[in-house]
Amino acid sequence: MKNLFTELEFYQVRKASEHTAGDAFMVQKDPESHRLLAVLSDGLGSGVKANILANMTASMAIKFADSYTDFVHYAQIIMNSLPVCRVRRIAYATFTVIDCHPDGFVQIVEQGNPPFILLRNGKAVKVPCREFAGDQDDYRKLRVSRFTAQPEDRIIFFSDGVTEAGMGSPKYPLGWRLSGCTAYTEEQVQNDTSISARRLARSIVQAALQLETGYQACDDITSGVLYFRTPRRTLLASGPPFSEKKDREYAEIIRRFDGTKIVSGGTSADIVARELKREIQTDLFRFKRSSLPPVSTLDGIDLVTEGILTLTEVLNLLEKKKRPVQQNAATLLCEHLLNSDLIHLLVGTRINQAHQDPSLPMELEIRRSLLRRIATVLEEHYLKEVTLEFI
C-alpha cells in the first residue's frame, strides 16, 4: 500500500427550494501520518436547521476519530448525543465516518445513512460488518466495517438523497435505491476503469438528479468517493532558472520526469525547446475567444501555456472551486492538476523584468509567491501531495 494514493472527492446538490445544504461533508488528512478521515452527515429535514445538525455531527465525528478514541465507543457517544424525532421516529442527524490508514486499513462506521459500496475489479463486493445498538429502547444501530483496501478499490458513500431519488415516479416508486446506485457505479467504472473519484462522485449525483421531476432535487443529494490507485504524477515547470548555466539541467529534469509535464511561461518553454532541440508551435485558434494567451505545443510536453496571467487564473479557479463556462489555458492546467495525485512544482528563480513594472496590476505576483499559494491550495483544499523545487 506504500505506493498507493487515496483520492477523495465529493459532490453535492442541495434541495431545490433551499439556499443551504442539509448535508455536511468534512475531510481531514494528517500531513505526517497520511491518515485520512472523512465524514458525511445528513441533518433531519433541509435548510438551515438541517445544516446546523449535520455540521455539528460531522465536527464531533472528526474530533473523536482524530483523538484515536475507540472507534465504536466514540460512534456510540455521537449516536446517543443525537435525539430522535418523536413524530417521525428518526434521528436528527445520520452519519458515515471513514477512517483510512496509510497501510490501507479502513474502518467505516455508519448510522442511518445508506450502506457504502465497495467496488473491487469493477464489481460491488460484500464487506462483513458488525452491528452495535444504542441506548436501551433505541432502535438505532451502528454498522461497523473493517477491511484492507486493494489497488483500484473504490468506496462510494452517499446520503439518502441519492437512494431515494425519483421516489414516487412510475419507474422508481420506491426511489433509485441502493441496488440502482450500485448497478450505475459498476457500469461507470466498467466503461472507464480509470475514472477519477471527482468524476464518479459528480456523475452519481447528476444521475440521481435526472430521476427527479423537472431535474429539481427533492432532498439534498451528496456523494463521496475514495479511490485507491497508483499515484498520478504531474510536473509543473514555470520560470527560467536563476542562472543560464542551469538551463540544460532544467530541461533534463522536465524530460526525465515520469508523468504529465506542463510548462507555464514563454521563456521557460523557449529554454526547453532550445535545450531539447524541439520546436514550439502556438495554437492561435483553439481558444480564440479567451482573454488568456493561447496554448502551445511542444513535443514531449503535455501542455504549454503563458506564465503569470495563466497561473493567476489557475489560482482563482482552485480557490473558488468553480467550473468556468468557457475553456481556456487555465482550465486545462487546472484539470491536469486536479486529476493528479503527486504534483511537483519546478520553480525558476530568475527575475523577469517584465513583471517588475510598477504600472502592472498588483495581482501579477512574482512567480515564486504565486506557485507557493497554488501548492497550499492543492494540499489543503484538494488533499494533493505537492513538492516544490527551486532552481
Stockholm file with secondary structure:
# STOCKHOLM 1.0

chainA/1-391         MKNLFTELEFYQVRKASEHTAGDAFMVQKDPESHRLLAVLSDGLGSGVKANILANMTASMAIKFADSYTDFVHYAQIIMNSLPVCRVRRIAYATFTVIDCHPDGFVQIVEQGNPPFILLRNGKAVKVPCREFAGDQDDYRKLRVSRFTAQPEDRIIFFSDGVTEAGMGSPKYPLGWRLSGCTAYTEEQVQNDTSISARRLARSIVQAALQLETGYQACDDITSGVLYFRTPRRTLLASGPPFSEKKDREYAEIIRRFDGTKIVSGGTSADIVARELKREIQTDLFRFKRSSLPPVSTLDGIDLVTEGILTLTEVLNLLEKKKRPVQQNAATLLCEHLLNSDLIHLLVGTRINQAHQDPSLPMELEIRRSLLRRIATVLEEHYLKEVTLEFI
#=GR chainA/1-391 SS CTTCEEEEEEEEECCTTCSSCSEEEEEEECTTTCCEEEEEEEESSSHHHHHHHHHHHHHHHHHHHHTTCCHHHHHHHHHHHSCBCTTTCSBSEEEEEEEECTTSEEEEEEEBSCCCEEEETTEEECCCEEEEECSTTCCCEEEEEEEECCTTCEEEEECHHHHTTTTTSSSCTTCSHHHHHHHHHHHHHHHCTTCCHHHHHHHHHHHHHHTSGGGCCSSCEEEEEEEEESCCEEEEEESCCSSGGGHHHHHHHHHHCSSEEEEESHHHHHHHHHHTTCCEEECSSTTTTCSSCCCEEETTEEEEECSHHHHHHHHHHHHHTCCCSSCCHHHHHHHHHHTCSEEEEEECCCCCGGGCCTTSCTTCCCHHHHHHHHHHHHHHHHCCEEEEEEC
#=GC SS_cons         CTTCEEEEEEEEECCTTCSSCSEEEEEEECTTTCCEEEEEEEESSSHHHHHHHHHHHHHHHHHHHHTTCCHHHHHHHHHHHSCBCTTTCSBSEEEEEEEECTTSEEEEEEEBSCCCEEEETTEEECCCEEEEECSTTCCCEEEEEEEECCTTCEEEEECHHHHTTTTTSSSCTTCSHHHHHHHHHHHHHHHCTTCCHHHHHHHHHHHHHHTSGGGCCSSCEEEEEEEEESCCEEEEEESCCSSGGGHHHHHHHHHHCSSEEEEESHHHHHHHHHHTTCCEEECSSTTTTCSSCCCEEETTEEEEECSHHHHHHHHHHHHHTCCCSSCCHHHHHHHHHHTCSEEEEEECCCCCGGGCCTTSCTTCCCHHHHHHHHHHHHHHHHCCEEEEEEC
//
